[in-house]
């Protein structure tokens, strides 16, 4: 069974809204002038580049933190035998 287009559109909008909220909470997007989000607007290349850099930096920071935890746990195991 195929969902009606209007149902699919509502689902997509709700999903997109949740993703937008997540991206804002993660500080990947900061909004236009005056801290205003413009989900219907067009992003410039510079804005997209900034979002991608923030995403990569965020992932890198989390990966580094995880590796530091692994290193600390490993050195403890080696030390304690």
C-alpha positions as a Markdown table, in Angstrom:
| # | Residue | x | y | z |
|---|---|---|---|---|
| 1 | Unk | 0.0 | 0.0 | 0.0 |
| 2 | Unk | 1.3 | 3.4 | -0.9 |
| 3 | Unk | 0.8 | 6.3 | 1.4 |
| 4 | Unk | -1.1 | 9.4 | 0.1 |
| 5 | Unk | 1.1 | 12.3 | -0.9 |
| 6 | Unk | -0.4 | 14.5 | 1.8 |
| 7 | Unk | 0.5 | 12.0 | 4.5 |
| 8 | Unk | 4.0 | 11.7 | 3.2 |
| 9 | Unk | 4.4 | 15.5 | 3.1 |
| 10 | Unk | 3.3 | 15.8 | 6.7 |
| 11 | Unk | 5.7 | 13.0 | 7.8 |
| 12 | Unk | 8.5 | 14.7 | 5.9 |
| 13 | Unk | 7.8 | 18.1 | 7.4 |
| 14 | Unk | 7.7 | 16.7 | 11.0 |
| 15 | Unk | 11.0 | 14.8 | 10.3 |
| 16 | Unk | 12.6 | 17.9 | 8.8 |
| 17 | Unk | 11.5 | 19.9 | 11.8 |
| 18 | Unk | 13.0 | 17.5 | 14.2 |
| 19 | Unk | 16.3 | 17.5 | 12.2 |
| 20 | Unk | 16.3 | 21.3 | 12.2 |
| 21 | Unk | 15.8 | 21.4 | 16.0 |
| 22 | Unk | 18.6 | 18.8 | 16.4 |
| 23 | Unk | 21.0 | 20.8 | 14.2 |
| 24 | Unk | 20.2 | 24.0 | 16.1 |
| 25 | Unk | 20.7 | 22.3 | 19.5 |
| 26 | Unk | 24.0 | 20.9 | 18.3 |
| 27 | Unk | 25.0 | 24.4 | 17.2 |
| 28 | Unk | 25.5 | 23.2 | 13.7 |
| 29 | Unk | 23.2 | 26.0 | 12.5 |
| 30 | Unk | 23.0 | 29.4 | 14.1 |
| 31 | Unk | 20.4 | 31.2 | 12.1 |
| 32 | Unk | 20.4 | 34.3 | 9.9 |
| 33 | Unk | 20.8 | 37.8 | 11.2 |
| 34 | Unk | 19.1 | 38.4 | 14.5 |
| 35 | Unk | 19.4 | 34.6 | 15.4 |
| 36 | Unk | 16.4 | 33.9 | 13.0 |
| 37 | Unk | 16.1 | 30.5 | 11.3 |
| 38 | Unk | 14.9 | 30.6 | 7.7 |
| 39 | Unk | 14.1 | 27.0 | 6.7 |
| 40 | Unk | 12.4 | 28.1 | 3.5 |
| 41 | Unk | 15.3 | 30.3 | 2.5 |
| 42 | Unk | 18.3 | 29.4 | 0.4 |
| 43 | Unk | 21.7 | 28.7 | 1.9 |
| 44 | Unk | 24.8 | 30.2 | 0.4 |
| 45 | Unk | 27.9 | 28.1 | -0.3 |
| 46 | Unk | 29.6 | 29.8 | 2.6 |
| 47 | Unk | 26.7 | 28.9 | 5.0 |
| 48 | Unk | 26.7 | 25.3 | 3.9 |
| 49 | Unk | 30.5 | 25.1 | 4.2 |
| 50 | Unk | 30.2 | 26.5 | 7.8 |
| 51 | Unk | 27.6 | 23.9 | 8.7 |
| 52 | Unk | 29.7 | 21.1 | 7.3 |
| 53 | Unk | 32.8 | 22.3 | 9.2 |
| 54 | Unk | 30.9 | 22.5 | 12.4 |
| 55 | Unk | 29.6 | 19.0 | 11.9 |
| 56 | Unk | 33.1 | 17.6 | 11.1 |
| 57 | Unk | 34.6 | 19.4 | 14.1 |
| 58 | Unk | 31.8 | 18.1 | 16.4 |
| 59 | Unk | 32.4 | 14.5 | 15.1 |
| 60 | Unk | 36.2 | 14.9 | 15.5 |
| 61 | Unk | 35.9 | 16.2 | 19.0 |
| 62 | Unk | 33.7 | 13.2 | 20.0 |
| 63 | Unk | 36.0 | 10.8 | 18.3 |
| 64 | Unk | 39.0 | 12.2 | 20.1 |
| 65 | Unk | 37.2 | 12.1 | 23.5 |
| 66 | Unk | 36.3 | 8.4 | 22.8 |
| 67 | Unk | 39.9 | 7.6 | 21.9 |
| 68 | Unk | 41.2 | 9.3 | 25.0 |
| 69 | Unk | 38.8 | 7.2 | 27.2 |
| 70 | Unk | 40.0 | 4.1 | 25.5 |
| 71 | Unk | 43.7 | 5.1 | 26.0 |
| 72 | Unk | 43.0 | 5.8 | 29.6 |
| 73 | Unk | 41.2 | 2.5 | 30.2 |
| 74 | Unk | 44.0 | 0.6 | 28.3 |
| 75 | Unk | 46.8 | 2.2 | 30.4 |
| 76 | Unk | 44.9 | 1.4 | 33.6 |
| 77 | Unk | 44.6 | -2.3 | 32.5 |
| 78 | Unk | 48.3 | -2.4 | 31.7 |
| 79 | Unk | 49.3 | -0.7 | 34.9 |
| 80 | Unk | 47.0 | -2.8 | 37.1 |
| 81 | Unk | 47.8 | -6.0 | 35.3 |
